[in-house]
Amino acid sequence: MRDITIARNYAETVLALAEHQAAIEPWGGLLNVTAAAFSTPGIEAVLMTPRVPREKKIELVSTALAGYPKPFVLFIAAVIRRGRVMLLGQIADEYHALVDTKMNRVRAGITVAREVDALAKSVIVERLSKAIGKNVIGGFHTDPALLGGVVIRIGDRIYDGSVRKRLTALRHKLLA
């Protein structure tokens, strides 16, 4: 729980920096790429070893991120200086959650029984957006076990309109 709170604080800071640079979306991508790079075994080993002084780590990372905006590089240097490198993935997740809230959007996991075309995907996302009053970013998955219908997960809520659920409910009614 403590790590999430720390990550949220860092995410709020980096969001403020991104807003100041008018680059909220691009900085989200930079955070993702940086977090992914830092989690590769070779780079992670260097960043986590106590044998390499923090200032040397900052120098190495600053050189590697030379093409990135200076405030972003300074933020990453602060993360390294405070020994929070392993939280960078959580910081990125929290950042995206803050941006989604700021932009009035939600991410939805949409599971269907079989692959649907682009038009059907856009219709589902459009109807969801209209129903909940926020912009929906849909992530589609297939699960043949559903038999038909759709299961939508938004945050911790699940809306199950699958044939599998209906058949299960019918079975329970018949057995009762």
HUKA-V754709 format. One record per residue. N is the residue number from 0. D_LAST is the distance of its C-alpha to the last C-alpha in Angstrom with 1 decimal. Layout:
# HUKA-V754709
N_D_LAST ; N_D_LAST
This chain:
# HUKA-V754709
0_42.8 ; 1_46.6 ; 2_47.1 ; 3_44.9 ; 4_47.0 ; 5_50.2 ; 6_49.1 ; 7_48.1 ; 8_51.6 ; 9_53.3 ; 10_51.2 ; 11_52.3 ; 12_55.9 ; 13_55.8 ; 14_54.1 ; 15_57.0 ; 16_59.5 ; 17_57.8 ; 18_57.9 ; 19_61.5 ; 20_62.2 ; 21_60.1 ; 22_58.1 ; 23_54.6 ; 24_52.9 ; 25_55.6 ; 26_55.5 ; 27_51.8 ; 28_52.8 ; 29_55.6 ; 30_53.3 ; 31_50.9 ; 32_53.8 ; 33_55.5 ; 34_52.4 ; 35_51.7 ; 36_55.4 ; 37_55.5 ; 38_52.5 ; 39_54.3 ; 40_55.5 ; 41_59.2 ; 42_59.2 ; 43_56.7 ; 44_58.9 ; 45_62.0 ; 46_60.3 ; 47_58.8 ; 48_61.8 ; 49_63.9 ; 50_67.0 ; 51_67.2 ; 52_68.2 ; 53_66.0 ; 54_69.0 ; 55_69.3 ; 56_65.6 ; 57_66.0 ; 58_69.1 ; 59_67.3 ; 60_64.3 ; 61_66.6 ; 62_68.6 ; 63_65.5 ; 64_64.2 ; 65_67.6 ; 66_66.3 ; 67_63.6 ; 68_64.4 ; 69_66.4 ; 70_64.1 ; 71_61.2 ; 72_63.3 ; 73_64.4 ; 74_60.7 ; 75_59.9 ; 76_63.1 ; 77_61.8 ; 78_58.5 ; 79_60.5 ; 80_62.9 ; 81_60.2 ; 82_58.5 ; 83_55.3 ; 84_55.4 ; 85_52.2 ; 86_50.4 ; 87_51.6 ; 88_48.3 ; 89_46.4 ; 90_49.2 ; 91_48.7 ; 92_44.9 ; 93_45.6 ; 94_48.3 ; 95_46.1 ; 96_43.5 ; 97_46.4 ; 98_47.7 ; 99_44.3 ; 100_44.1 ; 101_47.7 ; 102_47.3 ; 103_44.1 ; 104_41.9 ; 105_38.8 ; 106_37.8 ; 107_34.5 ; 108_32.9 ; 109_31.6 ; 110_29.7 ; 111_29.4 ; 112_28.3 ; 113_31.9 ; 114_35.3 ; 115_36.2 ; 116_39.8 ; 117_41.8 ; 118_41.3 ; 119_37.5 ; 120_37.8 ; 121_40.2 ; 122_38.0 ; 123_34.9 ; 124_37.2 ; 125_38.9 ; 126_35.7 ; 127_34.4 ; 128_37.8 ; 129_37.7 ; 130_34.2 ; 131_35.0 ; 132_38.7 ; 133_40.0 ; 134_41.5 ; 135_39.0 ; 136_40.1 ; 137_37.5 ; 138_37.2 ; 139_35.4 ; 140_33.6 ; 141_31.9 ; 142_28.7 ; 143_27.9 ; 144_24.4 ; 145_23.4 ; 146_23.8 ; 147_24.9 ; 148_25.1 ; 149_26.5 ; 150_25.8 ; 151_28.4 ; 152_29.4 ; 153_31.9 ; 154_33.0 ; 155_30.0 ; 156_27.7 ; 157_25.4 ; 158_24.5 ; 159_22.0 ; 160_22.2 ; 161_21.6 ; 162_19.9 ; 163_18.4 ; 164_16.5 ; 165_15.4 ; 166_14.2 ; 167_12.3 ; 168_10.7 ; 169_9.9 ; 170_8.6 ; 171_6.1 ; 172_5.2 ; 173_5.5 ; 174_3.8 ; 175_0.0
